[in-house]
Amino acid sequence: MSRDGTPAAVPSGVPSGVHRTVHTPVDEAVEKPVDGAGEAGAAVDGPVDAGVPPTPAQLRSAAPGPPVRSCGPLSLLAVSLLCALGALAVDDWQQAAVALLVQLLCLPLVVGRGASPGRRLVPLAVAALSVGWSTVLAGDSDEPLRTAATAALRLVVLVLPGVLLLGWLDPGEAGDHLAQRLRLPGRVVVAAVAALGQLATLAQVWDQVAAARRVRGLGAGRSPLSRARWAASTAFGLLVDAVRRAGRTAVAMDARGFAAAGVDAPRSWALPAPWRRADSVLLAAGALVAAVPLLVRLLG
């Protein structure tokens, strides 16, 4: 990963001795320095770290937490998609309630002790309540409350697994798996990873832009209209900053050969993308949870 946030992907066919640690296990990479590292290390003070850093999955597995921490991004994405597809089989509030109960029973496997996903669940709760309320007001069903409960619970069953599972998703690790295991084009993968990395900094950039405007005497007033104008102008500043960073990221990708001819050729990646036993277990368990609405519908 470079300083500008672009994943370190280089074209295949690099000279011998360059990027030697690609696809090398972490323990072996630490013991085997890159060619010339010993001579370079003798000329400077302190040790030279030529090893490949551990992957995010390895760091999560070493730390305490729920079992899902050891799973890779592909299994997390697959289970989220399966649960979303399974929610389409819900056509009654009782089916949705049974499916939601099963998902809540699996909650300790996803959320660790002391962790609270409340912030991520607030938008889901607001969306479910708004869907139910609008169904009651604008629906033409003979049983509006039953229809509203079905619609609200269906939305919760559809979105809840993705909200909880994707919280464990690392953008850089997801890019490694999408490129190496699914063979997606490197340019598309790196661009998506860079965009997701920029999304994580939007709140910080918003605070910086707001602080800069307050220093210039352009802070928000007390009236609602003044606050709305301040929010709109700050959002415009955030948009300008995002466009500038997108330009810098595009230049960085061009410098790494993503805009040259033959960009679809095989590329080397700094970190491996293994499929672990935990991924298979999560995929099997997710398939069972996703099939609950269909099973309840068939048995009912």
Number of C-alpha atoms within 10 A of each C-alpha: 10 9 7 11 16 20 22 16 22 17 17 11 10 12 8 8 10 11 15 18 21 16 15 16 15 17 12 12 19 16 11 15 17 17 14 9 14 13 9 11 13 11 8 9 7 8 11 13 14 17 20 19 16 13 15 19 19 14 12 16 15 11 10 10 18 16 15 22 24 22 25 26 25 21 22 24 16 17 25 25 18 20 26 21 13 21 25 15 19 24 16 17 18 18 23 28 19 15 28 23 13 17 19 13 9 15 14 14 14 17 20 16 10 7 8 10 13 9 8 13 16 11 11 17 16 11 15 20 18 14 17 23 18 12 21 18 11 9 15 10 12 8 10 17 16 16 19 24 23 22 22 22 25 26 23 22 26 24 18 20 26 19 15 18 20 14 13 20 19 16 19 25 20 20 25 26 21 20 21 20 14 10 12 15 16 25 17 14 21 24 19 16 21 22 18 14 16 16 13 11 10 15 11 11 17 17 13 13 19 21 14 14 17 12 10 8 9 14 17 18 12 8 8 10 11 13 14 13 13 18 15 12 16 21 15 13 17 20 14 12 16 17 12 12 15 16 12 13 19 17 13 16 21 13 11 16 15 22 13 11 8 10 14 13 10 16 16 19 22 20 24 19 22 13 15 12 11 16 21 14 14 21 21 14 14 22 18 17 21 28 19 23 29 19 14 16 16 8 7 8
